[in-house]
Amino acid sequence: MAKEKPGAVETNRLISLASLDAEPWKNGGGTTYQIAVDPPEANTSNFRWRVSRAVIEKDGPFSSFPNVSRWIVLVSGPGFTMEFADGTSFDVVKPFEVYWFDGGLSVNCRLKGDRPVTVLNVMAHNEMVMRVNIAQSRSMLPSAGHAIVSAYSASMRLDERHVLIAAVDKPF
């Protein structure tokens, strides 16, 4: 079975997250599965916006994305602490909550109990207007592990009740 090739499309497209190809993180420290990207041929250095799923298996630095806003959502696992170079930190321990941070900041991840976590990452260059939220819905997608991707948005079923919606304002 051929793997899905994610990307921005003109019409809605249903994607099985299990069918996505693994790609190395920008910093080589782990693996990500790209769900949506604009433009469709973009890579980690020239996208306008992007949505991906990753498993964080060990403590270590996040990839740096200068001039990019990042949102991260814990999907499964006990959580982690994000430690910033300026000494601030915050815990990401509640599933299905959206956390925003500046993608250009130096961030180190410390897993809770040394146990892996699965997260969704949404990234958008700062000139883009991106909205990221969690909706409670039973009808948007057929089952957990699926996404609907269009040219300006991606929606992913997280469990029976929760759907992550990432949408960029359309240009006029």
Contacts in CASP RR format, 6 or more apart in sequence:
PFRMAT RR
TARGET T0000
AUTHOR 0000-0000-0000
METHOD contacts of the structure
MODEL  1
MAKEKPGAVETNRLISLASLDAEPWKNGGGTTYQIAVDPPEANTSNFRWR
VSRAVIEKDGPFSSFPNVSRWIVLVSGPGFTMEFADGTSFDVVKPFEVYW
FDGGLSVNCRLKGDRPVTVLNVMAHNEMVMRVNIAQSRSMLPSAGHAIVS
AYSASMRLDERHVLIAAVDKPF
1 19 0 8 1.000
3 19 0 8 1.000
3 20 0 8 1.000
3 21 0 8 1.000
4 15 0 8 1.000
4 16 0 8 1.000
4 19 0 8 1.000
4 20 0 8 1.000
4 21 0 8 1.000
6 15 0 8 1.000
6 20 0 8 1.000
6 34 0 8 1.000
6 35 0 8 1.000
6 36 0 8 1.000
6 37 0 8 1.000
6 149 0 8 1.000
7 34 0 8 1.000
7 36 0 8 1.000
7 37 0 8 1.000
7 38 0 8 1.000
7 40 0 8 1.000
7 149 0 8 1.000
8 36 0 8 1.000
8 37 0 8 1.000
8 38 0 8 1.000
8 39 0 8 1.000
8 40 0 8 1.000
8 149 0 8 1.000
8 150 0 8 1.000
8 151 0 8 1.000
8 152 0 8 1.000
9 40 0 8 1.000
9 149 0 8 1.000
9 150 0 8 1.000
9 151 0 8 1.000
10 150 0 8 1.000
10 151 0 8 1.000
11 150 0 8 1.000
12 148 0 8 1.000
12 149 0 8 1.000
12 150 0 8 1.000
13 148 0 8 1.000
13 149 0 8 1.000
13 150 0 8 1.000
14 141 0 8 1.000
14 142 0 8 1.000
14 146 0 8 1.000
14 147 0 8 1.000
14 148 0 8 1.000
15 35 0 8 1.000
15 146 0 8 1.000
15 147 0 8 1.000
15 148 0 8 1.000
15 149 0 8 1.000
16 145 0 8 1.000
16 146 0 8 1.000
17 33 0 8 1.000
17 35 0 8 1.000
17 53 0 8 1.000
17 145 0 8 1.000
17 146 0 8 1.000
17 147 0 8 1.000
17 156 0 8 1.000
18 145 0 8 1.000
20 33 0 8 1.000
20 34 0 8 1.000
20 35 0 8 1.000
20 53 0 8 1.000
21 33 0 8 1.000
21 34 0 8 1.000
22 31 0 8 1.000
22 32 0 8 1.000
22 33 0 8 1.000
23 31 0 8 1.000
23 32 0 8 1.000
23 33 0 8 1.000
23 34 0 8 1.000
24 30 0 8 1.000
24 31 0 8 1.000
24 32 0 8 1.000
25 31 0 8 1.000
25 32 0 8 1.000
25 54 0 8 1.000
25 63 0 8 1.000
26 44 0 8 1.000
26 45 0 8 1.000
26 63 0 8 1.000
26 64 0 8 1.000
26 65 0 8 1.000
27 61 0 8 1.000
27 62 0 8 1.000
27 63 0 8 1.000
27 64 0 8 1.000
28 63 0 8 1.000
29 60 0 8 1.000
29 61 0 8 1.000
30 54 0 8 1.000
30 55 0 8 1.000
30 56 0 8 1.000
30 57 0 8 1.000
31 54 0 8 1.000
31 55 0 8 1.000
32 52 0 8 1.000
32 53 0 8 1.000
32 54 0 8 1.000
32 121 0 8 1.000
33 52 0 8 1.000
33 53 0 8 1.000
33 54 0 8 1.000
34 50 0 8 1.000
34 51 0 8 1.000
34 52 0 8 1.000
35 51 0 8 1.000
35 52 0 8 1.000
35 53 0 8 1.000
35 120 0 8 1.000
35 147 0 8 1.000
35 149 0 8 1.000
35 154 0 8 1.000
35 156 0 8 1.000
36 49 0 8 1.000
36 50 0 8 1.000
36 51 0 8 1.000
36 147 0 8 1.000
36 149 0 8 1.000
36 154 0 8 1.000
36 166 0 8 1.000
37 47 0 8 1.000
37 49 0 8 1.000
37 50 0 8 1.000
37 51 0 8 1.000
38 47 0 8 1.000
38 48 0 8 1.000
38 49 0 8 1.000
38 50 0 8 1.000
38 151 0 8 1.000
38 152 0 8 1.000
38 168 0 8 1.000
39 47 0 8 1.000
39 48 0 8 1.000
42 48 0 8 1.000
42 50 0 8 1.000
44 50 0 8 1.000
44 63 0 8 1.000
44 65 0 8 1.000
47 123 0 8 1.000
47 125 0 8 1.000
48 124 0 8 1.000
48 125 0 8 1.000
48 128 0 8 1.000
48 168 0 8 1.000
49 122 0 8 1.000
49 123 0 8 1.000
49 124 0 8 1.000
49 125 0 8 1.000
49 128 0 8 1.000
49 130 0 8 1.000
49 166 0 8 1.000
49 168 0 8 1.000
50 121 0 8 1.000
50 122 0 8 1.000
50 123 0 8 1.000
50 124 0 8 1.000
51 120 0 8 1.000
51 121 0 8 1.000
51 122 0 8 1.000
51 123 0 8 1.000
51 147 0 8 1.000
51 154 0 8 1.000
51 156 0 8 1.000
51 166 0 8 1.000
52 120 0 8 1.000
52 121 0 8 1.000
52 123 0 8 1.000
53 75 0 8 1.000
53 118 0 8 1.000
53 119 0 8 1.000
53 120 0 8 1.000
53 121 0 8 1.000
54 118 0 8 1.000
54 119 0 8 1.000
54 121 0 8 1.000
55 116 0 8 1.000
55 117 0 8 1.000
55 118 0 8 1.000
55 119 0 8 1.000
56 80 0 8 1.000
56 109 0 8 1.000
56 111 0 8 1.000
56 116 0 8 1.000
56 117 0 8 1.000
56 118 0 8 1.000
56 119 0 8 1.000
57 116 0 8 1.000
58 111 0 8 1.000
58 114 0 8 1.000
58 116 0 8 1.000
59 108 0 8 1.000
59 109 0 8 1.000
59 110 0 8 1.000
59 111 0 8 1.000
59 114 0 8 1.000
60 108 0 8 1.000
60 109 0 8 1.000
60 110 0 8 1.000
61 106 0 8 1.000
61 107 0 8 1.000
61 108 0 8 1.000
61 109 0 8 1.000
62 82 0 8 1.000
62 103 0 8 1.000
62 107 0 8 1.000
62 108 0 8 1.000
62 109 0 8 1.000
64 103 0 8 1.000
64 104 0 8 1.000
64 105 0 8 1.000
64 106 0 8 1.000
65 103 0 8 1.000
65 104 0 8 1.000
65 123 0 8 1.000
66 103 0 8 1.000
66 104 0 8 1.000
67 104 0 8 1.000
67 125 0 8 1.000
67 126 0 8 1.000
68 103 0 8 1.000
68 104 0 8 1.000
68 123 0 8 1.000
68 124 0 8 1.000
68 125 0 8 1.000
68 126 0 8 1.000
69 100 0 8 1.000
69 102 0 8 1.000
69 103 0 8 1.000
69 123 0 8 1.000
69 124 0 8 1.000
69 125 0 8 1.000
69 126 0 8 1.000
69 130 0 8 1.000
70 100 0 8 1.000
70 101 0 8 1.000
70 102 0 8 1.000
70 103 0 8 1.000
70 121 0 8 1.000
70 122 0 8 1.000
70 123 0 8 1.000
71 98 0 8 1.000
71 99 0 8 1.000
71 100 0 8 1.000
71 121 0 8 1.000
71 122 0 8 1.000
71 123 0 8 1.000
71 130 0 8 1.000
71 132 0 8 1.000
71 166 0 8 1.000
72 92 0 8 1.000
72 98 0 8 1.000
72 99 0 8 1.000
72 101 0 8 1.000
72 119 0 8 1.000
72 120 0 8 1.000
72 121 0 8 1.000
72 122 0 8 1.000
73 96 0 8 1.000
73 97 0 8 1.000
73 98 0 8 1.000
73 99 0 8 1.000
73 119 0 8 1.000
73 120 0 8 1.000
73 122 0 8 1.000
73 134 0 8 1.000
73 158 0 8 1.000
73 164 0 8 1.000
74 80 0 8 1.000
74 92 0 8 1.000
74 93 0 8 1.000
74 94 0 8 1.000
74 95 0 8 1.000
74 96 0 8 1.000
74 97 0 8 1.000
74 117 0 8 1.000
74 118 0 8 1.000
74 119 0 8 1.000
75 95 0 8 1.000
75 96 0 8 1.000
75 117 0 8 1.000
75 118 0 8 1.000
75 119 0 8 1.000
75 120 0 8 1.000
75 158 0 8 1.000
76 95 0 8 1.000
76 117 0 8 1.000
76 118 0 8 1.000
77 95 0 8 1.000
77 115 0 8 1.000
77 116 0 8 1.000
77 117 0 8 1.000
77 118 0 8 1.000
78 93 0 8 1.000
78 111 0 8 1.000
78 112 0 8 1.000
78 113 0 8 1.000
78 115 0 8 1.000
78 117 0 8 1.000
79 91 0 8 1.000
79 92 0 8 1.000
79 93 0 8 1.000
79 111 0 8 1.000
79 112 0 8 1.000
79 115 0 8 1.000
79 117 0 8 1.000
80 91 0 8 1.000
80 92 0 8 1.000
80 93 0 8 1.000
80 109 0 8 1.000
80 110 0 8 1.000
80 111 0 8 1.000
80 112 0 8 1.000
80 117 0 8 1.000
81 89 0 8 1.000
81 90 0 8 1.000
81 91 0 8 1.000
81 92 0 8 1.000
81 109 0 8 1.000
81 110 0 8 1.000
81 112 0 8 1.000
82 89 0 8 1.000
82 90 0 8 1.000
82 91 0 8 1.000
82 92 0 8 1.000
82 99 0 8 1.000
82 101 0 8 1.000
82 107 0 8 1.000
82 108 0 8 1.000
82 109 0 8 1.000
83 89 0 8 1.000
83 107 0 8 1.000
83 108 0 8 1.000
83 109 0 8 1.000
83 110 0 8 1.000
84 101 0 8 1.000
84 105 0 8 1.000
84 106 0 8 1.000
84 107 0 8 1.000
85 105 0 8 1.000
85 106 0 8 1.000
85 107 0 8 1.000
86 105 0 8 1.000
90 99 0 8 1.000
92 99 0 8 1.000
92 119 0 8 1.000
93 112 0 8 1.000
95 158 0 8 1.000
96 134 0 8 1.000
96 158 0 8 1.000
96 159 0 8 1.000
96 162 0 8 1.000
96 164 0 8 1.000
97 134 0 8 1.000
98 132 0 8 1.000
98 133 0 8 1.000
98 134 0 8 1.000
98 164 0 8 1.000
100 132 0 8 1.000
101 107 0 8 1.000
103 123 0 8 1.000
111 117 0 8 1.000
120 156 0 8 1.000
120 158 0 8 1.000
120 164 0 8 1.000
122 130 0 8 1.000
122 132 0 8 1.000
122 164 0 8 1.000
122 166 0 8 1.000
124 130 0 8 1.000
124 168 0 8 1.000
128 168 0 8 1.000
128 169 0 8 1.000
129 168 0 8 1.000
129 169 0 8 1.000
130 166 0 8 1.000
130 167 0 8 1.000
130 168 0 8 1.000
130 169 0 8 1.000
131 165 0 8 1.000
131 166 0 8 1.000
131 167 0 8 1.000
131 168 0 8 1.000
131 169 0 8 1.000
132 164 0 8 1.000
132 165 0 8 1.000
132 166 0 8 1.000
133 164 0 8 1.000
133 165 0 8 1.000
134 158 0 8 1.000
134 162 0 8 1.000
134 163 0 8 1.000
134 164 0 8 1.000
134 165 0 8 1.000
135 162 0 8 1.000
135 163 0 8 1.000
135 165 0 8 1.000
136 161 0 8 1.000
136 162 0 8 1.000
136 163 0 8 1.000
137 161 0 8 1.000
137 163 0 8 1.000
138 160 0 8 1.000
138 161 0 8 1.000
140 148 0 8 1.000
140 155 0 8 1.000
140 157 0 8 1.000
140 163 0 8 1.000
141 147 0 8 1.000
141 148 0 8 1.000
141 155 0 8 1.000
141 156 0 8 1.000
141 157 0 8 1.000
141 163 0 8 1.000
142 157 0 8 1.000
143 157 0 8 1.000
144 157 0 8 1.000
144 158 0 8 1.000
144 159 0 8 1.000
144 160 0 8 1.000
145 156 0 8 1.000
145 157 0 8 1.000
146 156 0 8 1.000
146 157 0 8 1.000
147 154 0 8 1.000
147 155 0 8 1.000
147 156 0 8 1.000
147 157 0 8 1.000
148 154 0 8 1.000
148 155 0 8 1.000
152 167 0 8 1.000
152 168 0 8 1.000
152 169 0 8 1.000
152 170 0 8 1.000
153 165 0 8 1.000
153 166 0 8 1.000
153 167 0 8 1.000
153 168 0 8 1.000
154 164 0 8 1.000
154 165 0 8 1.000
154 166 0 8 1.000
155 163 0 8 1.000
155 164 0 8 1.000
155 165 0 8 1.000
155 166 0 8 1.000
156 163 0 8 1.000
156 164 0 8 1.000
157 163 0 8 1.000
158 164 0 8 1.000
END
